[in-house]
Amino acid sequence: MEHLYDYGILNTQADPRFGARRYGRFGNLAKNGCGMIALYNVERAAHAETRFDRYYAARKTIKTNLFGLLGTRPSTVRKTLEAKGFSVESMRPKQAMSDQPFDAVIVLYWYWFGAHYVAGIRNPDGTYTFYNQFVTPSAMRLSAFLRYLQKKKRHLVRVWGIRNPETENTRQC
């Protein structure tokens, strides 16, 4: 019988329970796994039964750049989520400032020595809790998070607005 621990939504890719695990041929999660962690967090928020160990085992479908040394390939974000029934809208920086209501967002930005993916999970008050960016998860509007990145000299590449897969209950309403 398979025993899977429930790590919940993850706030760091460097977690000692799994950070040393391989990601791509030459990378590992602690150094290059932010994209996979963001994708996992979005799916985990939508489906409480999603477990990280099983998600990690299926990671071969998540394409990486330079065999994992440069992390997750941006084109993979939409493909991975849509294959699991999510609706994904790709936004350029100015579009993302509009604070459209999504169930989750993934933000990709670059800075002078790399790039980073961050997942934001929507709260009932319209803010998003952002994971794998701050020491503790932080809630704010998407536009506030994007202004924070600008202030920190982070350069926005893309924002994906994500809607959870429809269930039988949501279709009937």
DAPEMO-V569602 format. One record per backbone hydrogen bond with DSSP energy under -0.5 kcal/mol. CO is the residue of the C=O (numbers start at 1). NH is the residue of the N-H. E is the energy in kcal/mol with one decimal. If there is no record, write none. Layout:
# DAPEMO-V569602
co=CO nh=NH e=E
co=CO nh=NH e=E
This chain:
# DAPEMO-V569602
co=2 nh=4 e=-0.6
co=5 nh=7 e=-0.9
co=11 nh=132 e=-0.5
co=12 nh=15 e=-0.8
co=15 nh=18 e=-1.8
co=15 nh=19 e=-3.5
co=18 nh=21 e=-1.8
co=19 nh=30 e=-2.9
co=21 nh=29 e=-2.4
co=23 nh=27 e=-0.8
co=27 nh=23 e=-2.3
co=28 nh=32 e=-2.8
co=29 nh=33 e=-2.1
co=33 nh=37 e=-2.4
co=34 nh=38 e=-2.3
co=35 nh=39 e=-2.3
co=36 nh=40 e=-2.6
co=37 nh=41 e=-2.7
co=38 nh=42 e=-2.0
co=39 nh=43 e=-2.1
co=40 nh=44 e=-3.2
co=41 nh=45 e=-2.3
co=42 nh=46 e=-1.4
co=43 nh=47 e=-2.2
co=47 nh=50 e=-2.0
co=51 nh=55 e=-2.2
co=52 nh=56 e=-3.4
co=53 nh=57 e=-2.0
co=54 nh=58 e=-1.2
co=56 nh=59 e=-1.8
co=58 nh=61 e=-1.6
co=59 nh=62 e=-2.4
co=61 nh=63 e=-0.8
co=63 nh=73 e=-2.5
co=65 nh=68 e=-1.1
co=65 nh=70 e=-2.0
co=66 nh=69 e=-1.9
co=67 nh=26 e=-2.7
co=67 nh=27 e=-0.8
co=68 nh=71 e=-1.1
co=71 nh=65 e=-3.0
co=73 nh=76 e=-1.9
co=74 nh=77 e=-1.4
co=74 nh=78 e=-0.6
co=75 nh=79 e=-1.1
co=76 nh=80 e=-3.0
co=77 nh=81 e=-2.1
co=78 nh=82 e=-3.0
co=79 nh=83 e=-1.8
co=80 nh=84 e=-0.5
co=81 nh=84 e=-1.1
co=81 nh=86 e=-2.2
co=82 nh=85 e=-1.7
co=86 nh=88 e=-0.5
co=87 nh=163 e=-2.9
co=88 nh=90 e=-0.5
co=89 nh=161 e=-3.2
co=91 nh=159 e=-1.9
co=92 nh=96 e=-2.0
co=93 nh=97 e=-0.8
co=94 nh=97 e=-0.6
co=95 nh=98 e=-1.6
co=96 nh=99 e=-1.1
co=100 nh=102 e=-0.8
co=103 nh=122 e=-2.3
co=104 nh=162 e=-3.0
co=105 nh=120 e=-3.1
co=106 nh=160 e=-2.7
co=107 nh=118 e=-2.2
co=108 nh=157 e=-3.0
co=108 nh=158 e=-1.7
co=109 nh=116 e=-2.6
co=110 nh=155 e=-3.2
co=111 nh=114 e=-1.8
co=114 nh=111 e=-2.9
co=116 nh=109 e=-2.1
co=118 nh=107 e=-2.9
co=119 nh=131 e=-2.7
co=120 nh=105 e=-2.5
co=121 nh=129 e=-2.9
co=123 nh=126 e=-2.0
co=127 nh=123 e=-3.3
co=128 nh=130 e=-0.7
co=128 nh=140 e=-2.3
co=129 nh=121 e=-2.4
co=130 nh=138 e=-1.4
co=131 nh=119 e=-0.9
co=138 nh=130 e=-3.2
co=140 nh=128 e=-2.8
co=141 nh=145 e=-2.1
co=142 nh=146 e=-2.5
co=143 nh=147 e=-2.0
co=144 nh=148 e=-2.2
co=145 nh=149 e=-2.1
co=146 nh=150 e=-2.0
co=147 nh=151 e=-2.4
co=148 nh=152 e=-1.7
co=149 nh=154 e=-2.9
co=150 nh=153 e=-1.7
co=154 nh=156 e=-0.6
co=155 nh=110 e=-2.6
co=158 nh=108 e=-2.9
co=159 nh=91 e=-3.3
co=159 nh=161 e=-0.6
co=160 nh=106 e=-1.9
co=161 nh=89 e=-3.0
co=162 nh=103 e=-1.8
co=162 nh=104 e=-1.8
co=163 nh=87 e=-2.3
co=167 nh=171 e=-2.0
co=168 nh=172 e=-1.3
co=169 nh=173 e=-0.8
